[in-house]
């Protein structure tokens, strides 16, 4: 990825914290929201193209096969990854159908998180993301955060995209995603005056989980 594009992406994501979280979290806790949302949005973009196929497989297993527990293997095949989401939601559809009622948005968001395969749920639990979205909903900022992460002016997908102004946005490879994530961790650690050693421990833990799921596809 071109360095200027990389820096622009980092700056946009970094700005979400000050734009949406200033009166909700102390600065040292911004990363508790931003890091998991970056991972979630990345996985979300990977699964968007296969959403209909996964939902068709869910319907087939429940209605045609009479399944009470879903079979993992066909769902992975339908998603083209070793992870999937069986809910009807994507982050974009959560935003597009949202009202000013934060509790409705929260209920839909939690349904979305519960639709992920177990390997992604483990990551969600490590980030304590359920607690974060409940806190944001209680402070009336959850919709604002979701809006920022589905903005058409950033591209966290593995495909070339175009923003509303007609500008090309390069694809974000797995390697590029790793660099973005690590740079965000570095910046958060600098803000919090944390040691480099802790930075590398956190980086290794988060990146190994997220990149493992992508590279295993």
C-alpha positions in Angstrom: 0.0 0.0 0.0 1.2 3.5 -0.9 2.5 5.2 2.3 0.3 8.3 1.8 -2.8 6.1 1.4 -1.7 4.1 4.5 -1.3 7.3 6.5 -4.7 8.6 5.4 -6.4 5.4 6.5 -4.7 5.5 9.9 -5.6 9.2 10.4 -9.3 8.5 9.5 -9.5 5.6 12.0 -7.6 7.5 14.6 -10.0 10.5 14.2 -13.0 8.3 15.0 -11.9 8.2 18.7 -11.9 12.0 19.1 -15.0 12.4 17.0 -17.2 9.9 18.8 -15.6 8.8 22.1 -14.3 12.0 23.6 -17.1 12.3 26.3 -17.7 8.6 26.6 -14.2 7.1 27.4 -11.0 8.5 28.9 -8.3 8.7 26.2 -6.5 5.7 27.5 -9.6 3.6 26.8 -10.2 4.7 23.2 -8.4 1.6 21.9 -10.9 -0.7 23.7 -13.4 0.4 21.1 -11.3 1.3 18.0 -9.1 -1.9 17.8 -12.0 -4.4 18.0 -14.1 -2.3 15.6 -11.2 -2.3 13.1 -11.0 -6.1 13.2 -14.8 -6.5 13.1 -15.2 -4.2 10.1 -12.4 -6.0 8.3 -14.0 -9.4 8.8 -17.4 -7.9 7.9 -16.1 -6.7 4.5 -14.7 -10.1 3.8 -18.1 -11.7 4.5 -20.3 -9.2 2.7 -20.0 -10.8 -0.8 -21.1 -14.2 0.5 -23.9 -13.1 2.9 -26.7 -14.3 0.6 -25.1 -17.7 0.0 -24.6 -18.2 3.8 -28.2 -17.3 4.5 -29.4 -19.7 1.8 -27.3 -22.4 3.5 -28.8 -21.6 6.9 -32.3 -21.8 5.4 -31.5 -25.1 3.7 -30.2 -26.7 6.8 -33.1 -25.5 9.0 -36.0 -26.0 6.5 -34.9 -28.8 4.3 -32.7 -30.8 6.6 -34.6 -30.0 9.8 -31.3 -29.2 11.6 -31.4 -28.0 15.1 -27.7 -27.3 15.1 -26.0 -25.8 12.1 -23.3 -27.8 10.2 -20.0 -25.8 10.2 -18.5 -27.2 7.0 -21.1 -26.1 4.4 -21.3 -22.7 6.0 -17.6 -22.2 5.7 -17.8 -23.4 2.1 -20.6 -20.8 1.5 -18.6 -18.0 3.0 -15.4 -19.0 1.3 -13.6 -18.5 4.6 -13.0 -20.6 7.8 -15.5 -18.2 9.5 -19.0 -17.0 8.8 -21.9 -15.0 10.1 -25.4 -16.5 10.1 -27.3 -13.4 11.1 -29.1 -11.3 8.5 -27.0 -8.3 9.5 -23.8 -6.6 8.2 -22.4 -3.5 9.7 -23.8 -1.5 6.7 -27.3 -3.0 7.1 -27.2 -2.2 10.8 -26.4 1.4 10.0 -28.8 1.7 7.1 -31.8 0.3 9.1 -30.9 2.1 12.4 -33.2 4.6 14.0 -32.5 7.0 16.8 -33.4 4.3 19.2 -30.1 3.1 20.5 -31.6 0.1 22.2 -33.0 -1.3 19.0 -29.6 -0.8 17.3 -27.9 -2.5 20.3 -30.3 -5.5 20.0 -29.6 -5.8 16.3 -25.8 -5.4 16.9 -25.8 -8.1 19.5 -27.8 -10.4 17.2 -25.1 -9.7 14.6 -22.2 -10.6 16.9 -24.0 -13.8 18.0 -24.2 -14.9 14.4 -20.5 -15.3 14.0 -18.8 -18.7 14.0 -17.2 -19.8 17.2 -13.6 -18.8 16.1 -14.7 -15.2 15.6 -16.7 -15.2 18.8 -13.5 -16.0 20.7 -12.0 -12.9 19.3 -15.1 -10.9 20.2 -14.9 -12.2 23.8 -11.2 -11.3 24.1 -12.0 -7.7 23.1 -15.0 -7.7 25.5 -16.9 -6.1 22.6 -20.4 -6.9 23.9 -19.7 -4.7 27.0 -18.3 -1.9 24.7 -21.3 -1.7 22.4 -23.6 -1.7 25.4 -21.7 1.2 27.0 -21.7 3.1 23.7 -25.5 2.6 23.3 -26.1 3.8 26.8 -24.1 7.0 25.9 -25.9 7.5 22.6 -22.8 7.1 20.4 -23.1 3.6 19.0 -24.7 4.7 15.8 -22.1 7.4 15.3 -19.3 4.8 15.6 -20.9 2.4 13.2 -21.4 5.2 10.7 -17.7 6.0 10.8 -16.6 2.5 10.2 -18.9 2.0 7.2 -17.9 5.3 5.7 -17.5 5.2 1.9 -14.4 7.3 2.3 -12.3 4.5 3.8 -11.6 1.1 2.3 -11.0 -1.9 4.6 -11.8 -4.4 1.9 -9.5 -6.6 -0.1 -10.8 -5.0 -3.3 -10.2 -1.7 -5.0 -13.0 0.7 -4.3 -14.1 4.2 -5.3 -15.2 7.0 -2.9 -18.2 9.2 -3.5 -16.0 11.8 -5.1 -14.7 9.3 -7.7 -11.3 8.8 -6.1 -9.8 5.3 -6.3 -9.1 3.6 -2.9 -6.6 0.8 -3.1 -7.4 -2.7 -1.9 -6.2 -3.5 1.6 -4.3 -6.8 1.6 -3.9 -9.0 4.7 -0.4 -7.6 5.1 -1.6 -4.1 4.7 -4.3 -4.8 7.3 -1.6 -6.0 9.7 0.4 -2.8 9.2 -2.7 -0.7 9.8 -3.6 -2.6 13.0 0.0 -2.5 14.3 0.4 1.2 13.7 -2.9 1.9 15.6 -1.6 -0.2 18.5 1.7 1.7 18.4 -0.1 5.1 18.5 -2.4 4.1 21.3 0.6 2.8 23.3 2.4 6.1 22.8 -0.7 8.0 24.0 -0.7 5.9 27.1 3.1 6.0 27.7 3.3 2.2 27.6 6.4 0.2 27.0 7.3 -1.2 23.6 7.3 -4.7 25.0 3.7 -4.5 25.9 3.0 -3.1 22.4 4.6 -6.2 20.8 2.7 -8.6 23.1 -0.6 -7.0 22.3 0.2 -6.7 18.6 1.1 -10.4 18.4 -2.0 -11.5 20.2 -4.5 -9.5 18.2 -2.8 -9.8 14.8 -2.3 -13.6 15.1 -6.0 -14.1 15.7 -7.3 -11.8 13.0 -4.8 -12.7 10.3 -5.1 -16.4 11.0 -8.7 -16.3 10.1 -8.0 -14.4 6.9 -5.0 -16.4 5.7 -6.7 -19.7 6.4 -9.4 -19.0 3.8 
